[in-house]
Amino acid sequence: MEYSGIIERFIDAFYPGASIAVVAGSTARGERTATSDIDLLIVGGQLFDDQAQASEASTYAFEGNIFEVFAYTEEGFRDWAQRGINQHRPVILHMLLEGTSIRDTGGLVQLRNTWSGIINRGPTLDDKESAARRYFITDALDDLRDAADPLEQRVLASILFERIAELMLLSAGCWIATGKWLPRRLRALSPERADRLTSPLLDDDYETFADRVGEELTLVGGRVQAGFIR
């Protein structure tokens, strides 16, 4: 990897106790841009001065690059990985499984084997959470149809896109994401459905966008309103 040298020097400087280091994101994929940072997952037993500390998310400037570091003890990694599973957004597990190994003193294969089955099975959306998500989409959808102020329309449409995209993914057994990764995961699920949903949004055609959200809502269980208890 082009950046392996600087990454190894960074680890030696800041996390010499790392037993596992995996670089992820655009650096691992060879798709870096002028503003890309280096996403780095680190696991080890002797990472922090405070022996009670189990995790750290930090940003560093090093040799002209920005490093976004997610560092964990073994126990801290298990806790945060499970938290990501519970929230349907297992970011550090995707880093672990999809990234490129920079350091492995033993344990990376076992760690990947431990979590790969869970990731491959996908998230579980129970009836209670589905109903709650559909309730909030129903409410925001009605607000968008009633809105006349352009700023309110744009804000509500953005909220609706995030909520319906997440529900589309979860209903299909796919993990969700935030930021730029949400539309990417939606396109991976179905380019056709993603384009049909987002084309009117990109054109500021909120009436058609609302119709498309309504169509997707019907596909994943329909509106929830009267009688819903939360």
C-alpha positions in Angstrom: 0.0 0.0 0.0 1.3 3.5 -0.9 0.7 4.9 2.6 1.9 1.8 4.6 5.1 3.5 5.6 3.6 6.6 7.1 0.8 4.5 8.8 3.5 2.3 10.4 5.4 5.3 11.7 2.2 6.8 13.1 1.4 3.6 14.9 4.9 3.5 16.4 4.6 7.1 17.5 1.2 7.0 19.1 0.1 3.4 19.6 3.2 1.2 19.9 1.2 -1.3 21.9 -1.1 -2.1 19.0 -1.4 -5.8 18.2 -3.8 -5.2 15.3 -4.0 -2.3 12.9 -6.3 -2.1 9.9 -6.5 0.9 7.5 -9.9 1.4 6.0 -11.9 3.9 3.9 -10.6 5.5 0.8 -7.0 4.9 1.7 -7.5 1.1 1.7 -9.6 1.3 -1.5 -7.0 3.4 -3.3 -9.5 6.2 -3.8 -8.0 9.0 -1.7 -8.8 12.6 -2.6 -7.1 15.8 -1.6 -9.2 16.0 1.5 -9.2 12.3 2.5 -8.1 11.3 5.9 -6.6 8.0 6.9 -9.1 5.9 8.8 -7.3 3.5 11.2 -8.7 0.8 13.4 -6.4 -0.3 16.3 -6.8 -3.1 18.8 -4.4 -4.0 21.5 -4.0 -4.7 25.2 -1.5 -1.9 26.0 -2.8 1.2 24.2 -3.6 3.7 26.9 -1.8 5.2 29.9 -5.0 4.8 31.9 -5.4 1.1 32.5 -9.1 1.6 33.0 -9.6 3.1 29.5 -11.0 0.8 26.9 -11.6 2.9 23.8 -10.7 6.1 22.1 -11.8 7.9 19.0 -9.2 10.6 18.1 -8.0 12.8 15.2 -4.3 13.4 14.6 -2.2 15.5 12.2 0.9 13.5 11.3 3.4 14.1 8.5 0.9 16.2 6.5 -2.0 13.8 6.8 -5.0 13.6 9.0 -5.6 10.3 10.9 -9.0 9.3 12.2 -8.2 6.7 14.8 -10.6 4.2 16.5 -8.5 2.5 19.2 -9.8 -0.3 21.5 -8.6 -2.8 24.0 -10.0 -6.3 23.2 -12.8 -5.8 25.7 -13.5 -2.3 24.4 -13.7 -3.5 20.8 -16.3 -6.2 21.8 -18.4 -3.6 23.6 -18.3 -1.1 20.8 -18.8 -3.7 18.1 -21.9 -5.0 19.8 -23.2 -1.4 20.3 -22.9 -0.9 16.5 -24.8 -4.1 15.9 -27.5 -3.0 18.2 -27.8 0.3 16.4 -27.7 -1.4 13.0 -24.5 0.7 12.1 -21.5 -1.5 12.8 -18.9 1.0 11.5 -15.9 -0.5 13.2 -16.8 -4.0 12.1 -16.9 -2.9 8.5 -13.5 -1.4 9.0 -12.3 -4.6 10.5 -13.6 -6.9 7.7 -13.2 -4.6 4.7 -9.9 -2.8 5.5 -6.3 -3.7 4.9 -4.1 -5.1 7.6 -1.1 -3.0 8.5 -0.1 -4.8 11.7 -1.1 -8.2 13.0 0.9 -9.9 15.7 -1.7 -12.7 15.9 -5.4 -12.5 16.4 -6.7 -10.6 13.3 -8.0 -13.8 11.6 -9.8 -15.0 14.7 -11.3 -11.5 15.3 -12.6 -11.4 11.7 -14.0 -14.9 11.9 -15.8 -14.0 15.1 -17.7 -11.1 13.6 -18.0 -12.0 9.9 -20.9 -14.3 10.3 -22.9 -11.7 12.3 -22.2 -9.1 9.6 -23.1 -11.4 6.8 -26.4 -12.3 8.4 -27.4 -8.6 8.4 -29.5 -6.7 11.0 -32.8 -7.8 12.5 -35.7 -5.4 12.5 -38.4 -6.4 14.9 -42.1 -5.4 14.6 -41.8 -2.8 17.4 -38.9 -0.9 15.8 -40.5 -1.2 12.3 -43.7 0.4 13.6 -41.8 3.2 15.4 -39.8 4.0 12.2 -42.9 3.9 10.1 -44.7 6.2 12.5 -42.1 8.9 12.3 -41.9 8.6 8.6 -45.7 8.9 8.4 -45.6 12.0 10.5 -42.8 13.7 8.5 -44.4 12.7 5.2 -47.6 14.5 6.2 -45.6 17.5 7.3 -43.9 17.6 4.0 -47.1 17.5 2.0 -48.5 20.4 4.1 -45.3 22.5 4.0 -45.3 25.6 1.8 -42.1 27.3 3.0 -39.1 26.2 0.8 -36.7 25.9 3.7 -39.2 23.7 5.6 -39.7 21.6 2.6 -36.0 21.0 2.1 -35.4 20.2 5.7 -38.3 17.8 5.9 -37.3 16.1 2.6 -33.8 15.6 4.0 -35.2 14.0 7.1 -37.5 11.8 5.1 -34.8 10.6 2.8 -32.7 9.5 5.8 -35.6 7.8 7.5 -37.0 6.0 4.5 -33.6 4.9 3.2 -32.8 3.4 6.6 -36.1 1.5 6.7 -35.6 0.3 3.1 -32.2 -1.1 4.0 -33.2 -2.6 7.4 -36.3 -4.2 5.9 -34.1 -5.9 3.3 -31.7 -7.1 5.9 -29.0 -4.6 5.1 -26.9 -2.5 7.5 -27.5 1.2 7.6 -25.0 4.1 7.6 -24.7 7.8 8.0 -23.5 10.6 5.7 -22.3 9.7 2.3 -22.5 6.0 3.1 -26.3 6.0 3.4 -27.0 6.7 -0.3 -24.1 4.4 -1.3 -25.7 1.5 0.7 -29.1 2.4 -0.8 -27.7 2.2 -4.3 -26.1 -1.1 -3.5 -29.5 -2.4 -2.4 -31.2 -1.3 -5.6 -30.0 1.3 -8.1 -33.4 1.5 -9.6 -35.3 2.1 -6.3 -32.6 4.5 -5.2 -32.8 6.5 -8.4 -36.6 6.5 -8.4 -36.7 7.8 -4.8 -33.9 10.4 -5.2 -34.5 11.9 -8.6 -37.3 14.2 -7.6 -35.5 15.1 -4.4 -32.5 16.3 -6.4 -34.9 18.3 -8.6 -36.6 19.9 -5.6 -39.8 18.2 -6.7 -41.1 17.6 -3.2 -44.6 16.6 -4.3 -43.3 13.7 -6.4 -40.7 12.9 -3.7 -43.4 12.6 -1.2 -45.3 10.2 -3.5 -42.1 8.1 -3.9 -41.6 8.0 -0.1 -45.2 6.9 0.2 -44.7 4.1 -2.3 -41.6 2.8 -0.4 -43.4 3.1 2.9 -46.2 0.9 1.6 -43.6 -1.7 0.5 -42.2 -2.0 4.0 -45.4 -2.2 5.9 -47.4 1.0 5.3 -48.4 4.0 7.4 -48.5 3.9 11.2 -50.5 6.6 12.9 -53.7 6.2 15.0 -53.3 3.7 17.8 -49.5 3.8 17.9 -48.1 3.8 21.4 -44.5 4.8 22.1 
